[in-house]
Amino acid sequence: MRTFRRSRRLAAVAGTLAVAIALAACSSTDTVALPLPDQVDAAIGGDVQAQLQTAVERAVAASGASAAIVGVRVPWAGVWDAGVGTVAPGGAAVNDAMTFHAGAVTRSMTCDVLYGLVHDGVVSLDDPVGKYVTGLGDQGARDGLTLGQLCDSTSGIGPYDPSIDARIRATPSRVWTPRELMAFGMSRESTTQPGTVFADSDTSYVLLGFALERATNKTAAQLFQQYVFGPNGMTSSSLPDNGTAELDGLWTGTAADGSAACTAPTPVVGLSSSAGFTASGVISDLTDTGRYVQALAMGLRPYDAPGRFENPLPAVANGPSWFTARGGAYQAGSLIGQYGSVPGALTAAFADRTTGMSVVVTLNNSRASSDLVRSLAWELAAIASKAPAAAGRTAPQAGLPWTAEDMAAQVTAAAVCPIP
């Protein structure tokens, strides 16, 4: 029987937050005030909190994880931060202050760097990749592939993860170079032309980060500090060359009968951030990621271009019309964010572009499809969106184009392990 530990860290935020950040580098991001949502400084009401807890516990079981770290911020109602489960089967209780692999949220951050450099006149969205990176072969140089297309993930370049996921899980601490990662992705045949179809590709974001390093003569870590961590007030986040998160991961293998070996997951310990680089290499925590996704969705930074999320493409074939992608992020109804997996973890972060309501969640097992953590995040958002307003506050009228029950069913459909 799993035991679950709940903990809260209530952000000391009253009124409109303004965070002044002074950066060492000279750019348009030197001093930034982020007018984050006017957050009620209290716990979300008990009934809503119980629904959130139940949803997370179900997803932990469904994914084969031993732990979840989750943060829900509802500006008009309150906050719920929690560590659910244990760091490993039979291990210590997870702490909601632990750092974790931000995973695909890194993709949005890499696009932030691009848009920041565009704002500062260093590069253009239409710059060909070949202007900064040579020796890419046919895929990297074909048909004028641009920096903007890499950010939009319409490059037509295949992902590298399917080729090396098992290797990373076998030796998670191995250090990878960006060119190694890109080579695996570019070796996969493409059937689409740049700029025509969205297809999530970790290779695109590694190549984009690599190109921006060449364009600026700065490391990706320096660029992330200048355009992401500094302007967003993210003091616990980093893009290290070879760092790892406090929360380690798991992988559920396959039993002799072909089913998932849910009772004996394999540890994924010490995953090197180099395996993700500017596609999934950021290490962060709840406070930083929650702040970040709110700023992203609401366009609060000076380099947030009005057109970044306009004219999006379908995120999945034959999917709902409200699920689209552009600018390094997914749009789901009024939510903007990212989700995905790294070996040993599934992570999602979304926020409402109008109210700032946000959900951040990570599960420490990557056997299930990342659709599971996406569905969990949307389930939590649906629950949170119905939270009654605190005294003196007013809940917004707009809703989401799905119900909590819809998303709970999708979590069940994506399950790899039994749900009690």
C-alpha positions as CSV (number, residue, x, y, z in Angstrom):
1,M,0.0,0.0,0.0
2,R,1.5,3.3,-1.0
3,T,1.6,6.1,1.6
4,F,1.1,9.6,0.5
5,R,2.6,12.7,2.1
6,R,1.0,16.1,1.5
7,S,2.9,19.4,2.0
8,R,2.4,23.0,1.0
9,R,4.6,25.9,0.4
10,L,2.4,29.0,0.2
11,A,3.9,31.7,-1.9
12,A,4.0,35.0,-0.1
13,V,2.2,36.9,-2.8
14,A,-0.4,39.6,-2.1
15,G,-1.5,42.1,-4.7
16,T,0.2,42.3,-8.0
17,L,3.7,40.9,-7.8
18,A,6.6,42.9,-9.3
19,V,9.9,41.3,-9.4
20,A,12.9,43.5,-10.4
21,I,15.8,41.4,-11.8
22,A,19.2,42.9,-12.6
23,L,21.2,40.9,-15.1
24,A,24.9,41.0,-15.6
25,A,24.7,41.0,-19.4
26,C,23.6,44.1,-21.3
27,S,20.3,43.5,-23.1
28,S,16.7,44.5,-23.2
29,T,16.1,42.1,-20.3
30,D,18.4,44.0,-17.8
31,T,15.5,45.1,-15.5
32,V,12.2,43.4,-15.8
33,A,9.0,43.8,-13.7
34,L,6.7,40.8,-13.9
35,P,3.1,41.6,-13.1
36,L,2.2,38.1,-12.0
37,P,-1.4,37.4,-11.0
38,D,-2.8,38.7,-7.8
39,Q,-2.6,35.4,-5.9
40,V,-4.7,34.5,-2.9
41,D,-2.2,33.7,-0.1
42,A,-4.0,30.7,1.3
43,A,-4.5,27.0,0.7
44,I,-7.1,26.0,-1.9
45,G,-10.4,24.9,-0.2
46,G,-10.5,21.4,1.3
47,D,-13.0,19.9,-1.2
48,V,-11.1,21.0,-4.2
49,Q,-7.8,20.0,-2.6
50,A,-9.2,16.5,-2.0
51,Q,-10.1,16.2,-5.7
52,L,-6.7,17.3,-6.8
53,Q,-5.0,14.8,-4.4
54,T,-7.2,11.9,-5.7
55,A,-6.4,12.7,-9.3
56,V,-2.6,12.8,-8.6
57,E,-2.7,9.5,-6.6
58,R,-4.5,7.8,-9.5
59,A,-2.0,9.0,-12.0
60,V,1.0,7.9,-9.8
61,A,-0.5,4.4,-9.8
62,A,-1.4,4.5,-13.5
63,S,2.1,5.6,-14.5
64,G,4.0,3.1,-12.3
65,A,5.6,6.0,-10.5
66,S,6.4,6.1,-6.8
67,A,6.2,9.9,-6.6
68,A,4.7,13.1,-7.9
69,I,5.5,16.7,-7.3
70,V,2.6,19.0,-8.1
71,G,1.8,22.6,-7.8
72,V,-1.6,24.3,-8.6
73,R,-2.0,28.0,-8.3
74,V,-5.5,29.5,-8.6
75,P,-5.2,33.3,-8.3
76,W,-8.8,33.8,-7.0
77,A,-8.8,30.8,-4.7
78,G,-5.4,29.7,-3.4
79,V,-2.4,27.4,-3.8
80,W,-1.8,23.6,-3.5
81,D,1.8,22.4,-3.6
82,A,2.4,18.7,-2.7
83,G,4.8,15.9,-2.7
84,V,2.9,12.7,-3.2
85,G,4.4,9.3,-2.5
86,T,8.0,8.3,-2.0
87,V,11.3,9.0,-3.8
88,A,11.5,5.2,-4.7
89,P,9.4,2.2,-3.8
90,G,9.8,1.8,0.0
91,G,11.9,5.0,0.2
92,A,11.6,8.3,2.0
93,A,8.6,10.6,1.4
94,V,9.0,12.9,-1.5
95,N,9.4,16.6,-0.7
96,D,7.6,19.2,-2.8
97,A,10.7,21.5,-2.6
98,M,12.8,18.9,-4.5
99,T,14.2,19.8,-7.9
100,F,13.1,17.8,-10.9
101,H,13.8,17.5,-14.6
102,A,11.6,20.2,-16.3
103,G,11.7,18.0,-19.5
104,A,10.0,19.5,-22.5
105,V,9.3,22.8,-20.7
106,T,12.9,23.4,-21.7
107,R,11.7,23.7,-25.3
108,S,9.6,26.8,-24.5
109,M,12.6,28.3,-22.7
110,T,14.8,27.8,-25.8
111,C,12.3,29.7,-27.8
112,D,12.3,32.4,-25.2
113,V,16.1,32.8,-25.9
114,L,15.3,33.0,-29.6
115,Y,12.6,35.6,-29.1
116,G,14.8,37.5,-26.7
117,L,17.7,37.6,-29.3
118,V,15.2,38.7,-32.0
119,H,14.0,41.5,-29.7
120,D,17.6,42.6,-29.2
121,G,18.3,42.6,-32.9
122,V,20.9,39.8,-32.7
123,V,19.1,37.2,-34.9
124,S,15.9,36.9,-37.0
125,L,13.2,34.3,-37.0
126,D,13.8,33.9,-40.7
127,D,17.5,33.4,-40.4
128,P,18.6,30.1,-42.1
129,V,20.1,27.6,-39.7
130,G,23.0,27.2,-42.1
131,K,24.0,30.8,-41.3
132,Y,25.2,29.6,-37.9
133,V,25.7,25.9,-38.1
134,T,27.5,24.0,-40.9
135,G,28.0,20.3,-41.6
136,L,24.4,19.4,-41.0
137,G,23.8,17.4,-44.1
138,D,20.7,17.5,-46.3
139,Q,18.2,17.7,-43.4
140,G,19.8,20.6,-41.6
141,A,20.3,22.8,-44.7
142,R,17.4,21.8,-46.9
143,D,14.9,24.4,-48.3
144,G,16.1,27.3,-46.2
145,L,15.3,25.8,-42.8
146,T,14.9,28.7,-40.4
147,L,15.4,29.4,-36.7
148,G,11.7,30.1,-36.4
149,Q,10.8,26.7,-37.9
150,L,13.0,25.0,-35.3
151,C,11.2,26.8,-32.5
152,D,7.8,25.9,-34.0
153,S,8.9,22.3,-34.4
154,T,7.9,22.4,-38.1
155,S,11.4,21.6,-39.2
156,G,10.6,18.1,-40.5
157,I,13.7,16.8,-38.6
158,G,13.1,13.6,-36.7
159,P,13.5,13.1,-33.0
160,Y,16.7,11.6,-31.5
161,D,15.1,10.1,-28.3
162,P,13.7,6.9,-29.9
163,S,17.2,6.0,-31.0
164,I,19.0,6.4,-27.6
165,D,16.3,6.3,-24.9
166,A,17.3,2.7,-23.9
167,R,21.0,3.7,-23.8
168,I,20.3,6.7,-21.6
169,R,18.3,4.5,-19.2
170,A,21.2,2.0,-19.1
171,T,23.8,4.7,-18.3
172,P,21.9,7.8,-17.2
173,S,25.0,9.6,-16.0
174,R,26.7,9.5,-19.4
175,V,27.6,12.9,-20.9
176,W,26.3,13.6,-24.4
177,T,27.3,16.4,-26.8
178,P,24.7,18.3,-28.8
179,R,26.2,17.1,-32.1
180,E,25.8,13.5,-30.9
181,L,22.1,14.1,-30.2
182,M,21.5,15.9,-33.5
183,A,23.2,13.2,-35.5
184,F,20.7,10.6,-34.2
185,G,17.8,12.8,-35.1
186,M,19.0,13.8,-38.5
187,S,19.7,10.2,-39.4
188,R,15.9,9.6,-39.4
189,E,14.2,10.1,-42.7
190,S,11.8,13.0,-43.0
191,T,8.6,13.0,-45.1
192,T,7.5,16.6,-44.5
193,Q,8.8,20.0,-45.8
194,P,9.8,22.7,-43.2
195,G,7.1,25.0,-42.1
196,T,4.1,22.7,-43.1
197,V,3.3,20.3,-40.3
198,F,3.9,20.4,-36.5
199,A,5.8,17.3,-35.2
200,D,7.4,17.5,-31.9
201,S,11.2,17.0,-32.3
202,D,13.7,17.2,-29.6
203,T,16.4,17.4,-32.3
204,S,14.9,20.7,-33.5
205,Y,15.4,22.3,-30.1
206,V,18.9,20.9,-29.6
207,L,19.8,22.4,-33.0
208,L,18.1,25.7,-32.2
209,G,20.1,26.0,-28.9
210,F,23.3,25.0,-30.7
211,A,22.7,27.6,-33.4
212,L,22.0,30.4,-30.9
213,E,25.3,29.5,-29.1
214,R,27.1,30.1,-32.4
215,A,25.1,33.3,-33.1
216,T,26.1,34.9,-29.8
217,N,29.4,33.2,-28.8
218,K,27.7,32.4,-25.5
219,T,26.9,29.0,-23.9
220,A,23.3,27.9,-23.7
221,A,23.6,28.1,-20.0
222,Q,24.6,31.8,-20.2
223,L,21.7,32.5,-22.6
224,F,19.2,30.8,-20.4
225,Q,20.4,32.8,-17.4
226,Q,20.1,36.0,-19.5
227,Y,16.8,35.4,-21.1
228,V,14.9,32.9,-19.0
229,F,16.1,32.4,-15.4
230,G,17.0,36.0,-14.7
231,P,14.0,37.7,-16.2
232,N,11.6,35.2,-14.7
233,G,13.1,35.3,-11.2
234,M,14.0,31.6,-11.3
235,T,16.6,31.2,-8.6
236,S,16.5,27.4,-8.3
237,S,16.7,26.5,-12.0
238,S,19.7,25.8,-14.2
239,L,20.8,24.3,-17.6
240,P,23.9,22.5,-16.3
241,D,26.4,20.7,-18.6
242,N,26.1,17.6,-16.6
243,G,23.8,18.2,-13.6
244,T,21.0,16.0,-12.2
245,A,17.8,16.6,-10.3
246,E,17.1,15.7,-6.7
247,L,14.2,13.5,-7.7
248,D,15.5,10.4,-9.4
249,G,13.4,8.5,-11.9
250,L,12.1,5.0,-12.6
251,W,11.4,2.8,-15.6
252,T,8.9,0.0,-15.6
253,G,10.2,-2.9,-17.6
254,T,8.4,-5.8,-19.2
255,A,7.6,-9.0,-17.4
256,A,8.0,-12.5,-18.8
257,D,4.4,-12.6,-19.8
258,G,4.7,-9.4,-21.7
259,S,2.9,-7.2,-19.2
260,A,4.4,-4.2,-17.4
261,A,6.5,-5.2,-14.4
262,C,4.8,-2.7,-12.2
263,T,6.1,-4.2,-8.9
264,A,9.8,-4.0,-9.8
265,P,10.6,-0.7,-11.6
266,T,14.2,-0.1,-12.5
267,P,15.9,3.0,-11.0
268,V,17.1,5.8,-13.4
269,V,19.6,7.5,-11.1
270,G,21.7,10.5,-11.8
271,L,20.2,11.4,-15.3
272,S,22.6,13.8,-16.9
273,S,21.0,17.0,-18.2
274,S,23.3,16.7,-21.2
275,A,21.0,14.1,-22.6
276,G,18.4,16.8,-23.2
277,F,20.5,20.0,-23.7
278,T,18.2,22.7,-24.9
279,A,15.3,20.3,-25.7
280,S,14.8,18.9,-22.1
281,G,17.9,19.6,-20.0
282,V,16.6,22.2,-17.5
283,I,16.4,21.3,-13.8
284,S,13.9,23.3,-11.8
285,D,11.4,23.3,-8.9
286,L,7.7,24.0,-8.4
287,T,8.1,27.7,-7.5
288,D,10.3,28.5,-10.5
289,T,8.3,26.4,-13.0
290,G,5.0,27.8,-11.8
291,R,6.3,31.4,-12.1
292,Y,7.8,30.6,-15.5
293,V,4.7,29.1,-17.1
294,Q,2.5,32.0,-15.9
295,A,4.9,34.5,-17.5
296,L,5.0,32.5,-20.7
297,A,1.3,32.1,-21.0
298,M,0.5,35.7,-20.1
299,G,3.2,37.2,-22.2
300,L,4.8,39.2,-19.3
301,R,8.4,39.5,-20.6
302,P,9.5,42.4,-22.8
303,Y,10.5,40.0,-25.6
304,D,7.1,38.2,-25.7
305,A,6.1,38.9,-29.3
306,P,2.3,39.3,-29.9
307,G,2.4,36.8,-32.8
308,R,4.4,34.0,-31.1
309,F,1.3,31.8,-30.6
310,E,-0.8,33.1,-33.5
311,N,-1.8,30.9,-36.5
312,P,-1.0,27.6,-34.6
313,L,-1.0,24.2,-36.3
314,P,-2.9,21.1,-35.1
315,A,-0.9,19.4,-32.3
316,V,-2.0,15.9,-33.3
317,A,-3.6,14.5,-36.4
318,N,-7.4,14.3,-36.2
319,G,-7.3,16.0,-32.7
320,P,-9.7,18.5,-31.2
321,S,-9.6,22.0,-32.8
322,W,-8.6,23.5,-29.4
323,F,-5.3,21.6,-29.2
324,T,-2.7,23.3,-31.3
325,A,1.0,24.2,-31.2
326,R,3.3,27.1,-32.1
327,G,6.2,29.1,-30.6
328,G,7.6,26.2,-28.6
329,A,4.4,25.6,-26.7
330,Y,1.1,23.8,-26.9
331,Q,-2.2,25.6,-26.7
332,A,-5.2,23.8,-25.1
333,G,-8.2,26.0,-24.9
334,S,-7.1,29.0,-22.9
335,L,-4.0,27.1,-21.6
336,I,-0.5,27.5,-22.9
337,G,2.4,25.2,-21.8
338,Q,4.5,22.1,-22.5
339,Y,4.6,18.4,-21.6
340,G,6.8,15.5,-22.4
341,S,9.2,12.9,-21.0
342,V,12.8,12.3,-20.2
343,P,14.1,8.9,-19.2
344,G,12.6,8.3,-15.8
345,A,10.1,11.2,-15.7
346,L,7.0,12.7,-17.2
347,T,6.5,16.4,-16.7
348,A,3.8,19.0,-17.7
349,A,3.3,22.7,-17.0
350,F,0.4,24.8,-18.3
351,A,-1.1,28.2,-17.4
352,D,-4.2,30.1,-18.4
353,R,-3.2,33.0,-20.7
354,T,-5.9,35.3,-19.1
355,T,-6.2,34.4,-15.4
356,G,-2.7,32.9,-14.8
357,M,-4.1,29.8,-13.2
358,S,-1.3,27.3,-13.4
359,V,-0.5,23.6,-13.0
360,V,2.9,22.0,-12.8
361,V,3.3,18.2,-12.2
362,T,6.0,15.6,-12.6
363,L,5.8,11.8,-12.2
364,N,9.0,9.8,-11.7
365,N,8.4,7.0,-14.2
366,S,8.6,7.4,-18.0
367,R,7.2,4.0,-19.1
368,A,3.8,5.5,-19.9
369,S,3.2,7.8,-22.8
370,S,3.6,11.5,-22.0
371,D,-0.1,11.8,-22.9
372,L,-0.7,10.5,-19.3
373,V,0.9,13.5,-17.6
374,R,-0.7,15.9,-20.1
375,S,-4.1,14.5,-19.3
376,L,-3.4,14.7,-15.6
377,A,-2.4,18.4,-15.9
378,W,-5.5,19.1,-17.8
379,E,-7.6,17.2,-15.2
380,L,-6.1,19.2,-12.4
381,A,-6.7,22.4,-14.4
382,A,-10.4,21.5,-14.9
383,I,-10.7,20.8,-11.1
384,A,-8.9,24.0,-10.2
385,S,-10.9,26.1,-12.7
386,K,-14.1,25.4,-10.6
387,A,-12.5,26.4,-7.3
388,P,-14.8,28.8,-5.5
389,A,-13.4,32.3,-5.0
390,A,-12.0,33.4,-1.7
391,A,-13.7,36.2,0.3
392,G,-13.5,39.4,-1.6
393,R,-12.5,37.8,-4.9
394,T,-14.4,36.8,-8.0
395,A,-14.0,33.6,-10.0
396,P,-13.8,34.0,-13.8
397,Q,-16.7,32.9,-15.9
398,A,-14.7,31.3,-18.8
399,G,-14.1,27.5,-18.7
400,L,-12.1,24.8,-20.4
401,P,-13.3,22.7,-23.4
402,W,-13.1,19.5,-21.3
403,T,-14.2,18.2,-17.9
404,A,-12.1,16.7,-15.1
405,E,-14.0,13.4,-15.8
406,D,-12.9,13.6,-19.5
407,M,-9.3,13.8,-18.5
408,A,-9.5,11.2,-15.8
409,A,-10.7,8.8,-18.4
410,Q,-7.7,9.7,-20.6
411,V,-5.4,9.0,-17.7
412,T,-7.0,5.6,-17.3
413,A,-6.6,4.9,-21.0
414,A,-2.9,5.7,-20.9
415,A,-2.2,3.6,-17.8
416,V,0.5,1.0,-17.8
417,C,0.0,-0.2,-14.3
418,P,-3.2,-1.0,-12.3
419,I,-5.2,1.9,-10.7
420,P,-6.5,0.9,-7.2
